[in-house]
Amino acid sequence: MADNQLQVLNALDVAKTQWYHFTAIVIAGMGFFTDAYDLFCISLVTKLLGRIYYHEEGSHKPGTLPPNVAAATNGVAFCGTLAGQLFFGWLGDKLGRKKVYGMTLMIMVLCSIASGLSFGDKPKTVMATLCFFRFWLGFGIGGDYPLSATIMSEYANKKTRGAFISAVFAMQGFGIMAGGIFAIIISSIFDAKFPAPAYADDALRSTVPQADFVWRIILMFGAIPASMTYYSRSKMPETARYTALVAKNAQQAASDMSRVLQVEIEPEQILEEISTDKSKSFSLFSKQFMKRHGLHLLGTTSTWFLLDIAFYSQNLFQKDIFSAIGWIPPAQTMNAVQEVFKIARAQTLIALCSTVPGYWFTVVFIDVIGRFAIQLMGFFFMTVFMFALAIPYTHWTHKDNRIGFVIMYSLTFFFANFGPNATTFVVPAEIFPARFRSTCHGISAASGKLGAMVGAFGFLYLAQSPDKNKTDAGYPPGIGVRNSLLVLGVINFLGILFTFLVPESKGKSLEEMSGENESNEQNNNDSRTVEMV
């Protein structure tokens, strides 16, 4: 197979792991660190926003965001992310990965800062401003998915490609953890500097005016890690695969390869090989594309969609689950800033004990046991643990069993990350042709964000108590946490079934997975036939 592959690509596949590979992981990974921080830090401050802007005089409970406002606040960034994944995925294949890469980061920096600002101080203006800028923040984050995955896959060798791509994605775990740690630090400082009574003791004084700075600082901090890597991204060369296969620039591909990976390639040879490659003529969604990659695209989109319903509903609303089992004290027993601290501590513990280790287990094992096995195993154990939480749910709500609930809940996160949350990101960057790679990854990722929106919006209502007297203010009765967990268990089981549509790419070149080698081989055979005649 390798004999029929462009030499520049074969050189990439067999290149030794070098320092530049790790540099690329850090540069791309810091984008995902910021992505995770920005997407999940909102869950740390939504309770605080409710207390500040929706306090009701005389209520025995602290103020909460109205259902439509809560849904918009939690879900609007996902709408932006979905749009960004589709747009920048397409643009990455049209203009090149490098040209678009800096745009996404700059959008993230500007919108992180703007998210902490507001036009006026009335609830409607504050929340409208927040939602507006979080949409565009999500738009920039969306572009990071297809571009980072594609760039890393096209730089890596085939032996360690899975580990490199998943290492970029694993930075999400550190971003989630960093959000919790930073919120703990900020809330501790403000609680010490501006002490306040619990809501039950003095409802009005429990939310100090300075608490308004807490959520703003937490959201704006996301601009710092993103801005730190902007210069490095601007200096990254275009990937040799895009330059050689799509842009058809032999001189530049050889030059970039020599400069960053210390591999010498003759540009004349590349030019000759490219000029004889007439196979790549079919278009996206053409009959030939659907014949070759239709089921693959269905597999990557469906599994990412199902995974994100479960994963994002768990992440965004774990504070509600912990409150339901009593791991976070009742809101009225704390002041506003203390509640931020308690929620952040719970999220950080989950990230430290299960989310981060799960990501890095994938990094270690993905090129050993393969993508298919890890994804199948992850969905299987997520299904098992969801049902194990849901069926005896009453047992877990008893005070003596709450720690057991947290452990079981943490294991679902572990196997999400040592499972489909990583592999759904890796595989679409490996199995599609170079000129569609970024677009197809963007489509797959956008399908995932559609699932995240279902989780973010749906779980707000589903998790509400069936008893209308026990629901949060403004919410209709739902099906309860137990039944919501049962629904998530069924969704994870469907993920097992759709995983069988996804091919294994371990140890294979990108061109072998996309079928481009087969086309080259056919062309070479045709040329030899003509010569014989």
Beta strands, then each sheet from edge to edge (+ up, - down):
end
